[in-house]
Every structure is written in C-alpha cells, then in structure tokens.
Amino acid sequence: MALEIGAAKKRIAGQIRNAPKVASPADLESYVGSPVPVLGLSVPTMRAIVATFAKAHKRLTATELNALGAALWSDPVFEEKSLAILLLSWYEKILDDDSWRLAVGWVDAATGWALSDALASGPIAGMVYAKPSRFQDLLRWTRAKNIWRRRASTYALYRFVRAGELDKPFRLLERLLNDDELWVQRAVGTWLRECWKQDRRRTEAFLRNHVRGLPNVVITVATERAAKSFRDELRRNRVNRGTR
C-alpha cells in the first residue's frame, strides 16, 4: 500500500510534539544555532521515532521517502527538519538521484552547526561516497557564498575519512585552508584532525606544506591530538594574520 504522505507527516509531527522534552527550548535553540524554533527533544528520542516509523514501513520507496522528507523539512520546527535528515540516513540503501537533489536543496537553509553537520555528515556523505562523481559538487561548494554550504563540503567528507581514503579530503580541504569564516575554519580543523587520526605522517606533512597563512583556529583544532611541539612549530612558521 502506498504511503499517504500527509497522514504520515501528521503522525510523526504528533509524536514529536507529544514526546518528552529534555531541555529548555530557548537554551537548546541557542546551543544548536537553529534558524527555527526548537521543541527540546533529545537525539535518542528522535531516533526512536524514526525507528518506529521504519519498523512499520520496511518497503518504503525512494519516491515516498523523498516526499515525506520534503514534507517534514518544510515545517519551521527544528525537530521536524532533523527527522527529515534522520529518515534519509535510515533509508540510505534506497536513496536515489532525487534524494540527492532534495538533500542538496536543503544545504543553504540548514544553518547552525546542528542541522548543517547532521545533513552533510549523514545522508549527503553517504550519497557522495556511494557515487563518487558527486564529489565534484562538493568541490564547487568550497567557493559558495553561503558559509554553511562551504562548511557542509567538509562534513560531507565523513565516509572518505572514516575509510582512510584521504586523497579527496585533502584535495577539498586545501581549498578552504584560508577561509575567512570561523565556522568554516573550525570545520577544516576538525576534518584535518580526523585525517590525522587515520594517517598522522601524511596529515602533518600536509599542514607543514600549507602552514603559511594558516588560521590559528585551523591549527588549534587540527592538532588537538598531536604533540604540543608540532602545534608550536606550525604557529611559529605561519604568517601573522592579525587576530586569527
């Protein structure tokens, strides 16, 4: 039986609103940097809602999934947008080109680290890894005016980094090394740190080769697990760039 999108969306929205809240909505909204109101649900609670839905809909089609995701994303509530992202991640095996276009269309509106990082490191990262030609899209995002699209390009590297396939991550991160935005700088540092966990020697060589002008934030985050002597070396060798 085909999924009735409106009814399914209404049920999920009802579950969200009736679920126990674990935090002050105002405090959580500030913490996650959400562009829309936050109700205060925990991540485990939202995952449980998705799991309950998935248990009842084991034969969902990509067309149905995309329509439901779009319906949830259209509501101005953080948890519904988060559920849209979680649903795409849960049903990763059935995602198609329309799923890719749908998720990519959310990137600029997924402002704040919580929505942006969940979207990029979740369904987008999975779809890029499944179809590496989409990596070219990520490279284009590094030149986007929207800072959250630039940040998303780094979090979408998650599967490559986890697999120890670092050629693509280094290629993309190199383009963002001198980005002016703090949120992008922190993301670059984060993924260089994760690359370091996979291949210390290669990552340290990369940082040494690109140290001139490297923002302090990138150095600090990228070397969190490295020796202090290496961090100090990078700071000595960078070009002073004012307050960074």
SERO-4910 file (N, C-alpha, C, O; in steps of 0.05 Angstrom, whole numbers):
BEGIN
 pado doro    nc1    nc2    nc3   cac1   cac2   cac3    cc1    cc2    cc3    oc1    oc2    oc3
  Met    A     17    -24      0      0      0      0     18     25      0     36     27     16
  Ala    A     12     44    -18     28     68    -20     25     85      6      4     86     18
  Leu    A     47     98     13     46    114     37     31    140     32     35    154     12
  Glu    A     13    146     50     -2    172     48     15    193     62     16    193     87
  Ile    A     27    210     46     48    228     57     36    246     78     48    250    100
  Gly    A     14    259     72      2    277     92     -4    265    118      2    276    139
  Ala    A    -15    241    118    -22    227    143      3    218    158      4    221    182
  Ala    A     23    209    143     48    200    156     62    224    169     73    222    191
  Lys    A     62    246    155     75    270    166     60    280    191     73    288    210
  Lys    A     34    279    190     18    287    213     24    269    237     26    279    260
  Arg    A     26    243    233     32    225    255     59    231    267     62    232    292
  Ile    A     79    234    250    106    240    260    106    266    275    119    268    297
  Ala    A     94    287    264     93    313    278     79    310    305     88    323    324
  Gly    A     59    294    307     45    290    332     63    276    352     64    283    376
  Gln    A     79    256    343     98    242    361    119    262    371    126    261    395
  Ile    A    128    279    354    148    299    362    137    317    383    151    322    404
  Arg    A    113    327    380    102    346    399     94    333    425     93    346    446
  Asn    A     88    307    425     80    293    449    103    280    464    100    270    486
  Ala    A    127    280    451    150    267    463    160    283    487    156    307    488
  Pro    A    173    270    507    184    284    529    206    303    521    222    297    503
  Lys    A    207    326    533    228    346    527    250    344    549    244    341    572
  Val    A    274    347    540    297    343    559    312    369    564    330    370    580
  Ala    A    305    390    550    320    415    553    301    439    548    280    437    535
  Ser    A    309    462    559    295    486    554    297    493    524    319    494    514
  Pro    A    274    496    510    275    502    482    293    526    475    308    525    456
  Ala    A    291    547    491    307    571    486    337    565    488    353    574    472
  Asp    A    344    550    509    373    544    513    383    526    491    405    530    480
  Leu    A    367    506    483    375    488    462    377    502    435    395    497    419
  Glu    A    358    520    430    358    534    405    383    551    402    395    552    381
  Ser    A    392    563    424    416    579    424    441    561    420    459    567    405
  Tyr    A    441    538    434    464    520    433    468    509    405    491    508    395
  Val    A    447    500    392    450    487    365    450    508    343    455    501    320
  Gly    A    445    533    350    445    554    329    423    550    309    427    556    285
  Ser    A    400    541    318    378    535    300    365    560    288    361    579    303
  Pro    A    359    560    262    346    582    250    315    582    254    301    600    247
  Val    A    306    560    266    277    556    270    272    548    300    291    540    313
  Pro    A    247    549    309    242    542    337    249    513    344    247    495    327
  Val    A    258    509    368    266    482    378    247    474    400    240    490    418
  Leu    A    238    449    400    219    439    420    234    428    444    223    428    466
  Gly    A    258    417    440    273    407    463    275    377    465    280    366    486
  Leu    A    272    362    442    274    333    443    303    324    443    320    338    432
  Ser    A    309    302    455    336    291    453    340    276    427    321    268    414
  Val    A    365    272    419    372    257    395    362    228    397    350    218    378
  Pro    A    366    214    420    355    187    422    325    186    419    315    167    407
  Thr    A    311    206    429    282    206    425    275    208    396    257    195    386
  Met    A    289    226    381    283    229    353    290    204    337    276    196    318
  Arg    A    312    191    345    319    166    331    299    144    336    293    128    319
  Ala    A    287    144    360    267    125    367    242    129    350    229    109    342
  Ile    A    235    154    345    212    160    327    217    149    299    199    137    287
  Val    A    241    153    289    248    143    263    248    113    262    238    101    243
  Ala    A    259    100    283    259     71    284    231     59    284    226     39    271
  Thr    A    213     72    299    185     63    300    172     65    272    158     47    264
  Phe    A    177     87    259    167     91    232    178     69    213    163     57    198
  Ala    A    204     65    214    217     46    196    208     18    200    205      3    181
  Lys    A    202     11    225    193    -16    231    166    -21    218    160    -44    210
  Ala    A    150      0    215    123     -3    203    123      1    173    103     -3    160
  His    A    146     10    162    148     16    133    174      5    122    192     20    114
  Lys    A    176    -21    121    200    -35    112    204    -34     82    225    -39     72
  Arg    A    182    -29     68    183    -29     38    178     -1     27    168      2      5
  Leu    A    186     19     41    183     46     32    199     50      6    221     40      3
  Thr    A    188     64    -13    202     70    -38    217     97    -35    211    113    -18
  Ala    A    236    101    -53    251    126    -53    232    150    -58    236    171    -46
  Thr    A    213    146    -76    194    167    -82    178    175    -57    175    199    -52
  Glu    A    169    155    -42    154    161    -17    172    174      4    164    193     17
  Leu    A    196    163      6    215    175     26    221    204     19    221    221     37
  Asn    A    227    210     -6    233    237    -13    210    256     -8    214    278      1
  Ala    A    186    246    -14    162    263     -9    158    268     20    151    291     28
  Leu    A    162    248     37    158    251     66    180    269     77    175    287     94
  Gly    A    205    265     68    226    282     76    221    312     70    226    329     86
  Ala    A    212    316     45    206    344     37    184    356     54    185    380     61
  Ala    A    164    340     61    141    350     77    151    357    105    143    378    116
  Leu    A    168    341    117    178    347    143    196    371    143    195    388    161
  Trp    A    213    372    123    232    395    121    218    421    118    228    442    127
  Ser    A    195    421    106    180    446    100    169    460    125    163    483    125
  Asp    A    167    445    147    157    456    172    178    472    187    201    463    188
  Pro    A    171    495    198    191    512    212    196    503    241    194    519    259
  Val    A    203    477    244    209    467    271    235    450    268    237    433    251
  Phe    A    254    455    286    280    442    285    277    411    285    290    398    269
  Glu    A    261    400    302    259    371    304    247    359    279    255    337    272
  Glu    A    229    372    266    218    361    241    239    361    219    241    342    203
  Lys    A    255    382    218    277    383    198    297    361    205    308    348    187
  Ser    A    303    358    230    322    337    239    311    309    232    327    292    223
  Leu    A    285    305    235    273    279    228    275    274    198    279    251    190
  Ala    A    272    295    182    275    292    153    303    281    147    307    263    130
  Ile    A    324    293    160    351    284    156    355    255    165    367    239    152
  Leu    A    345    249    189    348    222    200    335    201    183    345    179    181
  Leu    A    312    208    172    298    189    154    314    182    130    317    159    122
  Leu    A    326    203    117    343    197     94    367    179    102    374    161     87
  Ser    A    378    185    125    401    168    134    392    139    139    407    121    133
  Trp    A    369    136    152    359    109    159    355     92    134    362     69    133
  Tyr    A    344    105    113    337     91     88    359     95     67    353     96     43
  Glu    A    384     96     76    406    103     57    407     84     33    413     93     11
  Lys    A    400     59     36    403     40     14    384     45     -9    388     36    -31
  Ile    A    362     60     -4    343     65    -26    345     93    -37    330    101    -55
  Leu    A    364    109    -27    366    137    -37    373    137    -67    389    120    -76
  Asp    A    362    156    -81    367    158   -110    375    187   -117    380    203   -100
  Asp    A    376    192   -143    385    219   -152    366    241   -143    374    263   -138
  Asp    A    340    234   -141    321    254   -130    327    259   -100    323    282    -91
  Ser    A    335    239    -86    343    243    -58    367    262    -56    368    279    -39
  Trp    A    386    258    -74    409    276    -75    401    304    -80    409    323    -65
  Arg    A    384    309   -100    375    336   -106    360    348    -82    362    372    -77
  Leu    A    344    331    -69    328    341    -46    347    350    -24    344    372    -14
  Ala    A    366    333    -16    384    340      6    402    364     -1    406    381     16
  Val    A    412    365    -26    428    387    -34    412    413    -32    423    434    -26
  Gly    A    386    412    -38    369    435    -37    365    445     -9    356    468     -5
  Trp    A    371    429     11    368    437     39    392    451     50    391    464     71
  Val    A    415    449     37    441    457     49    442    486     57    450    492     80
  Asp    A    434    504     40    436    532     47    417    540     70    424    559     85
  Ala    A    395    526     72    376    533     94    383    518    120    372    525    141
  Ala    A    401    499    119    408    484    143    430    499    158    453    491    159
  Thr    A    423    522    168    442    539    182    443    531    212    424    519    223
  Gly    A    466    538    224    471    528    251    485    501    249    478    485    232
  Trp    A    504    496    267    520    472    264    504    446    266    512    426    253
  Ala    A    483    446    282    469    420    286    456    410    261    460    387    253
  Leu    A    440    427    248    427    419    223    447    415    201    446    395    187
  Ser    A    466    434    198    485    433    177    502    407    178    505    393    158
  Asp    A    513    402    201    531    379    204    517    353    202    528    334    191
  Ala    A    493    351    213    477    326    211    470    320    182    472    297    173
  Leu    A    462    340    167    455    336    139    480    328    122    479    309    107
  Ala    A    502    343    126    526    337    110    539    311    117    547    296     99
  Ser    A    542    305    143    556    281    150    538    256    150    548    234    152
  Gly    A    512    261    147    493    239    145    486    231    117    503    219    103
  Pro    A    463    238    107    454    229     80    472    239     58    477    225     38
  Ile    A    482    264     59    498    274     38    525    259     36    533    251     14
  Ala    A    538    255     59    563    240     59    559    212     48    575    202     33
  Gly    A    537    199     56    531    172     46    527    171     16    537    153      2
  Met    A    513    191      5    508    192    -24    532    199    -40    535    190    -62
  Val    A    550    216    -29    575    223    -43    593    198    -44    605    192    -65
  Tyr    A    594    184    -22    612    160    -21    601    138    -40    617    123    -52
  Ala    A    575    136    -42    563    116    -59    566    122    -88    567    105   -105
  Lys    A    568    148    -95    571    157   -122    592    179   -123    586    202   -122
  Pro    A    618    171   -124    640    190   -121    640    213   -141    653    233   -136
  Ser    A    626    210   -164    625    233   -182    612    257   -169    617    280   -178
  Arg    A    596    253   -148    584    276   -134    605    292   -119    599    314   -110
  Phe    A    629    281   -116    650    296   -102    655    323   -117    663    342   -104
  Gln    A    651    323   -143    655    348   -158    636    370   -148    643    394   -148
  Asp    A    612    362   -139    594    382   -127    606    393   -102    604    417    -97
  Leu    A    618    376    -85    630    386    -61    652    406    -66    654    426    -52
  Leu    A    668    400    -87    689    419    -94    677    446   -101    689    467    -94
  Arg    A    655    446   -115    643    472   -122    632    486    -98    632    511    -96
  Trp    A    623    471    -78    612    483    -54    634    499    -39    627    518    -25
  Thr    A    659    492    -42    680    507    -28    682    536    -37    695    552    -23
  Arg    A    670    542    -59    670    570    -69    643    583    -66    638    605    -78
  Ala    A    625    571    -52    598    582    -48    599    607    -30    616    609    -13
  Lys    A    580    625    -35    578    649    -18    567    641     10    574    654     30
  Asn    A    550    621     11    537    613     36    558    598     53    568    577     44
  Ile    A    563    608     77    584    595     93    576    567    102    593    550    106
  Trp    A    550    562    104    542    535    113    545    515     90    548    491     96
  Arg    A    543    523     65    549    505     43    579    499     43    587    476     38
  Arg    A    595    519     48    624    513     49    631    495     72    646    476     68
  Arg    A    619    499     95    623    481    118    613    453    112    626    433    118
  Ala    A    590    452     99    578    425     92    597    409     74    598    385     76
  Ser    A    612    423     57    630    408     39    651    392     55    659    371     46
  Thr    A    658    402     79    678    387     95    665    364    110    676    342    111
  Tyr    A    641    368    121    628    346    136    619    324    117    615    301    125
  Ala    A    615    331     92    607    310     72    630    292     65    626    272     51
  Leu    A    654    298     76    678    280     72    678    257     91    696    240     90
  Tyr    A    659    256    109    660    237    132    666    208    123    683    196    135
  Arg    A    652    198    103    656    170     96    684    165     85    696    144     90
  Phe    A    694    184     69    721    180     58    741    180     80    759    163     80
  Val    A    739    198     99    758    199    121    756    174    138    777    162    145
  Arg    A    732    166    145    728    142    161    741    117    148    751    100    162
  Ala    A    739    116    121    750     94    106    780     96    102    793     78     91
  Gly    A    792    118    111    821    122    107    828    130     78    851    128     71
  Glu    A    808    138     63    812    146     35    816    177     35    796    191     32
  Leu    A    840    186     37    845    214     44    851    232     20    854    256     23
  Asp    A    854    221     -4    861    237    -27    840    259    -31    847    283    -34
  Lys    A    815    252    -32    793    271    -36    791    291    -13    789    315    -18
  Pro    A    792    282     12    791    302     34    813    322     33    808    346     36
  Phe    A    838    314     28    860    334     26    856    353      3    861    377      5
  Arg    A    846    343    -19    841    359    -43    821    381    -36    824    404    -44
  Leu    A    799    374    -23    779    393    -16    787    412      6    784    436      4
  Leu    A    799    401     27    806    418     50    827    439     42    827    461     53
  Glu    A    844    432     23    864    452     14    851    477      4    862    499      7
  Arg    A    828    474     -9    814    498    -20    802    516      2    797    540     -4
  Leu    A    800    506     26    787    522     47    806    530     69    797    540     90
  Leu    A    831    525     66    851    530     87    851    559     97    856    564    120
  Asn    A    846    577     79    847    606     86    820    619     85    818    643     81
  Asp    A    799    603     89    772    615     90    770    634    113    782    630    135
  Asp    A    755    656    109    754    677    129    734    672    152    735    684    173
  Glu    A    716    653    148    694    649    167    702    628    189    713    607    183
  Leu    A    697    636    214    705    619    236    692    592    235    705    572    241
  Trp    A    666    590    227    652    565    226    665    546    205    664    522    209
  Val    A    675    557    184    689    541    164    716    533    174    725    511    170
  Gln    A    730    552    186    757    546    197    756    523    217    773    505    216
  Arg    A    737    524    234    734    502    254    728    476    241    739    455    249
  Ala    A    712    476    220    706    451    205    731    440    191    736    416    192
  Val    A    746    458    179    771    449    166    790    437    187    801    415    182
  Gly    A    793    450    210    809    439    231    799    412    240    815    393    245
  Thr    A    773    409    243    761    384    252    768    361    234    775    340    243
  Trp    A    765    366    208    770    344    189    799    338    184    806    316    176
  Leu    A    816    359    188    845    353    188    853    336    212    870    319    211
  Arg    A    840    342    235    845    325    259    836    297    254    850    278    262
  Glu    A    813    293    241    804    266    235    822    252    215    826    228    216
  Cys    A    832    267    195    852    256    177    877    247    192    889    227    186
  Trp    A    885    264    211    909    258    227    906    231    242    925    216    244
  Lys    A    882    226    251    877    200    265    881    177    246    889    155    255
  Gln    A    876    181    221    878    159    201    907    157    191    917    134    187
  Asp    A    920    180    186    947    179    175    962    203    186    962    225    174
  Arg    A    975    199    208    989    221    222   1011    233    205   1012    258    202
  Arg    A   1028    217    193   1050    227    177   1041    244    154   1051    266    149
  Arg    A   1022    234    139   1012    249    116    999    275    123   1002    295    110
  Thr    A    983    275    145    969    299    153    989    320    163    985    344    158
  Glu    A   1008    311    178   1028    331    188   1044    343    165   1051    366    166
  Ala    A   1050    326    145   1064    337    122   1047    357    107   1056    378     98
  Phe    A   1021    351    105   1002    370     92   1001    396    107   1002    417     94
  Leu    A   1000    395    133    999    420    149   1025    436    146   1024    460    144
  Arg    A   1047    422    146   1073    436    143   1075    449    115   1085    472    113
  Asn    A   1065    436     95   1067    446     68   1048    470     63   1053    486     45
  His    A   1028    473     80   1008    495     76   1007    513    100    987    527    105
  Val    A   1029    515    116   1028    529    141   1026    560    137   1015    573    154
  Arg    A   1037    570    116   1038    599    112   1009    610    110    994    602     92
  Gly    A   1002    628    128    976    640    127    954    623    140    930    630    139
  Leu    A    961    600    151    941    582    162    928    595    187    942    602    205
  Pro    A    902    598    187    889    610    210    895    595    236    897    570    236
  Asn    A    898    609    258    904    597    284    883    577    292    889    556    304
  Val    A    858    582    285    836    564    293    840    537    279    837    516    292
  Val    A    848    537    254    853    512    240    876    496    254    873    472    258
  Ile    A    897    510    261    920    497    274    911    485    301    917    462    307
  Thr    A    897    501    316    888    492    343    871    467    342    876    448    356
  Val    A    851    467    325    833    445    323    846    421    310    843    398    319
  Ala    A    861    425    289    874    403    274    894    388    291    898    364    287
  Thr    A    906    402    310    928    390    326    920    383    354    937    380    372
  Glu    A    894    381    359    885    375    386    896    349    397    902    346    421
  Arg    A    901    329    380    911    303    388    941    301    383    954    281    391
  Ala    A    953    321    370    981    319    363    999    329    386    989    341    406
  Ala    A   1024    326    383   1043    335    404   1044    365    404   1041    379    384
  Lys    A   1047    377    428   1048    406    431   1071    417    415   1069    440    404
  Ser    A   1093    403    413   1116    413    398   1109    417    368   1118    436    356
  Phe    A   1092    399    357   1083    402    329   1065    427    326   1068    442    307
  Arg    A   1047    430    345   1029    454    344   1045    479    346   1040    498    331
  Asp    A   1064    480    364   1081    504    367   1097    509    342   1101    532    334
  Glu    A   1107    488    329   1122    491    304   1105    504    283   1114    523    269
  Leu    A   1080    495    280   1063    507    260   1057    536    266   1057    553    248
  Arg    A   1053    543    291   1047    571    298   1071    589    293   1068    612    286
  Arg    A   1095    579    298   1119    595    292   1122    600    262   1132    622    255
  Asn    A   1115    581    246   1120    583    217   1098    596    201   1102    602    177
  Arg    A   1075    600    213   1053    613    198   1059    643    195   1074    654    211
  Val    A   1046    655    176   1048    684    172   1027    697    191   1004    688    192
  Asn    A   1035    717    206   1016    730    224    994    743    208    998    758    190
  Arg    A    969    735    216    945    746    202    927    759    222    903    753    223
  Gly    A    938    778    236    921    794    254    910    779    277    925    767    293
  Thr    A    884    779    280    871    768    303    866    739    302    856    727    321
  Arg    A    872    726    280    866    697    277    884    680    295    881    656    296
***
